Amino acid sequence: IVPLLIAPTPESAFPDVLRGLQYVDFTDNTCQADYDSDIDDILNILRRDHDYYEQHKILLARAIKWEIENHKPAFLLRGHNLENAKTWLRLSDKREQHPPLDLHQQLITASEAAKGQLGTDVFLSYSRTDGDFARELNTTLQQAGKTTWFDQESISSGVDFEKEIFKGIDSADNFVFVISPDAVESEYCEREVDYAADNSKRFITVLHRETSPDTMPDALRKINWIDFKDTAFDKSFPELIQAIELDRAHAHQHTVLQQRASDWTENLRSADFLLNITACANAESWQQIAVGEDKQPVPTFLQRDFIVDSRVAITKANRRRNILLTSAVVGMIAAGILAVFAFVQMNKAELAKADADKQHKNAEEQAQIAENEKNRAEKQYKIAKANNLAFISTDLLENGDVTKAIRVAQAAYEINLNKMPSSVKQAMTNAYNSVAMGNNAFYQSELKQHTKGINTVHYAPNGQKILTTSDDGTAKLWDSQSVLLKDMKQGESIRGAAFSHDSSKIVTTGNGGRVKMWHGNGDYIKDLVGHRSNVANVAFSPDDQTIVTVSGDFKTGDYKAIMWDGDGNKKKELTDHSFAVIFVAFSPNGEYFVTGSYDLDRSVKLYDKNGNLIASLEKDNCHRQKHWFCGPTSAAFSHDNRSVVVTSHDSTVRIWDIEGHLKKTLNRHKQDVNKVVFSPNGSLFVTISDDKTAIIWDRDGNVVQVLTGHTAAIKSVAFSPSGKLIVTGSADHSAKLWDLNGNLLIDYTGHNLGVRSVAFSPDGQYVVTASADRTAKIWPVLKRPRSILFHHDGVKFAKFIRNDTQVLTVSSKEMTVKLWDANTAELQKTYTGFGSDKAGNKRIYSIEVSPDHKRFITTSTDYIVRIVDINSGEKVKLWNSQNVHDCNRLGWCGAKIARYSYDGKHIVTGGFGGKVRLLDSEGNFVK
């Protein structure tokens, strides 16, 4: 309450509620300056304790709703809101003026009492343009008893906006999307939908305004919407409640299990976070029903891994417990024998001896029974594990990951069983048939340390390192062999990154205005301070002397580009755009650069290298007049530095000259055009679109080829260094390799979610793909898997060596190892001399190739461990492992397995009796 005294009034006449309050006195004003001073006083009062009164109002409004709705739990406070409310109440309970009310206290106390008991039924995703409808929907859901996550109520000021949104999606059983033209075009809504799809959330769509299905995200297009546009709200709302209530227990269990699995992943998959025996059994039952009855949402790969690892840990724990129990039983029997023997010895020596013999025999029988039970349990465990791996392999194959499907099937096949389950044989057959008959490739390695979707992937110009950036707030630096070198923590979702052209520096950009500079080895250099909002992109000039970063979001209004020198010192701020700046690109000669903005701005600004504005490439009116979300998406300079090609949300590609004149408009795409890239020699450029096509153009804008084959929007593209190949990455979870004639050469399938970024290695030998599924994969270019028959009778397993140019196969039937040419299947060498044990058993247990691929080491039934030179076939070292390894209870003796250390300097052997021995690389025992 702010009293204004506008006529002389005795204080005794003031109402009690106004006494003691500061008032502004207008009665003594004699001029305009006095009046202005009083207005300033009012403004100062309004600003004073603004945050307190804002929170007072928000909490009171919610408390009144809660009271009117008979204290329904849906209106209680949760998460950040509850913690902030408790802090507000604690700091304010001593206030004399305008203190918190009892109703405030009641709401906060009831919310604290229900803490941890309330799940989230619904996450509401909508465009800010549809805010009034979303608020009505949220309130009506709460009145119906549904707990909701609604950003206007669930996000406190000062927190990471996007991080809190993703947490809200994680906690919700259902993802309700309000369909409108603005919502399907919103970058923020798109990221929410992608994240929900990444976590297999159940989607429910609500049609608020007429929207073309072709513009909707793929995850929403196949969902039948609930019509609120042509049907009265109160008639459509029960249908929404029915959709939320459908299979509610399954959806809630999906949420709980996904959160448990995410906690497990974030804690480096520690066994401490796995399910206990009861929870694991419930999860397995839930998964079996979900898959068998095709329930929505479907179990995620993370959930499946979590359940499998929990079961494996439980089985191992049971085995350890059984072994301890068996030992205890045998010990108790032995103790009983001694006690009986002592008692009988005192009375009848002969009878005692007979009884002791009998008890001893019984003890041996019990021990044998225990051993048999242990062996049976181990066999059952192996069968269960093999069947489970076969199931996983089949599932992977159905989802397009041929590489992992074959590797998992191989792991199932290599489990030591006398009779292989039919499921494993079928999985192996299916996996290899898919390779022989398909157009797929194996990925060479997988980069999988990120905990959220990967946004971009980059090869260093020198080809020695790979950089990935992610929504998990980290950039990770890998060597070319996929070994993680550095974990570079940004703190918030990373949107863009770039290597300097000499590979000596890296700059990463992300949410919250964060820009960081790093050495090429991943060591931190400094923060580049100047942005206040999300920084979308970064580019180095060709000479690495200038860096440009671009930013902006509607919350801060910080729409600008910043120029920095090569060491990260600020040179100039460019504020010519009127909305968020999303991309930047330099000309090949470094004399120019462009920046682009969408939405309310929709322009590309052309600057010289000093940051002087040359021209504004203004767009024509948006083709979709009903949609305000338009504007450019990317730009690239021609190699002669005389033209700029700009792609746009309005489905067009425009070619401008360097003075800012429009030369040509290309209208072949049907939906948003997402990116343009020039070939290395500048004779061609390629554009990609949400219409599922990529188009190759000559430099004048004539169509050369249209690349068709993707089944969803294409989001990324790159030319090979030779300019002869193109790779595209799509929301259909695949990448594809094409030649310039439009021929599809290879399907790179194996990601579980959309491919967001693709890149060629500088030598053109590899393609790397990055996906929303949190992984990046490295693929060999033009190396498709082939079915080659190696004629080796009874072959047990094989190993590729020397960059996959040769294959070693092992046959226990022939008791030989053979070396083959991997491309022609020509036999190059046969290694013999392996023998049987005393009982005539013949088997080569293991083979291991040294890291330098010059030698291999084997263990076999003749107890001999052999180190063999691969080229000459000479046995460098051999020794009888019976002398150093004990036998197990079944009589199996000697070394069972041998392995090289990572650096090749040591060898370790493991025997049947449980002993492990360490040797140097020449086979001399260390200890």
Secondary structure, 3 states (H helix, E strand, C coil): CCCEECCCCCHHHCCHHHCCCCCEECCCCCCHHHHHHHHHHHHHHHHCCHHHHHHHHHHHHHHHHHHHCCCCHHHCCCHHHHHHHHHHHHHHCCCCCCCCCHHHHHHHHHHHHCCCCCCEEEEEECCHHHHHHHHHHHHHHHHCCCCEECHHHHCCCCCCHHHHHHHHHHHEEEEEEEECHHHHHCHHHHHHHHHHHHCCCEEEEEECCCCCHHHCCHHHHCCCCEECCCCCHHHHHHHHHHHHHCCHHHHHHHHHHHHHHHHHHHCCCCHHHCCCHHHHHHHHHHHHHHHHCCCCCCCCHHHHHHHHHHHHHHHHHHHHHHHHHHHHHHHHHHHHHHHHHHHHHHHCHHHHHHHHHHHHHHHHHHHHHHHHHHHHHHHHHHHHHHHHHHHHHHHHHHCCCHHHHHHHHHHHHCCCCCCCCHHHHHHHHHHHHHHHHCCECCCCEEECCCCCCEEEEEECCCCCEEEEEECCCEEEEEECCCCEEEEEECCCCEEEEEECCCCCEEEEEEHHHCEEEEECCCCEEEECCCCCCCEEEEEECCCCCEEEEEECCCCCCCCEEEEEECCCCEEEEECCCCCCEEEEEECCCCCEEEEEECCCCCEEEEEECCCCEEEEEECCCCCCCCCCCCCEEEEEECCCCCEEEEEECCCCEEEEECCCCEEEEECCCCCCEEEEEECCCCCEEEEEECCCCEEEEECCCCEEEEECCCCCCEEEEEECCCCCEEEEEECCCEEEEEECCCCEEEEEECCCCCEEEEEECCCCCEEEEEECCCCEEEEECCCCCCCCCCCCCCEEEEEEECCCCEEEEEECCCCEEEEEECCCCCEEEEECCCCCCCCCCCCEEEEEECCCCCEEEEEECCCEEEEEECCCCCEEEEEEHHHCCCCCCCCCCCEEEEEECCCCCEEEEEECCCCEEEEECCCCECC
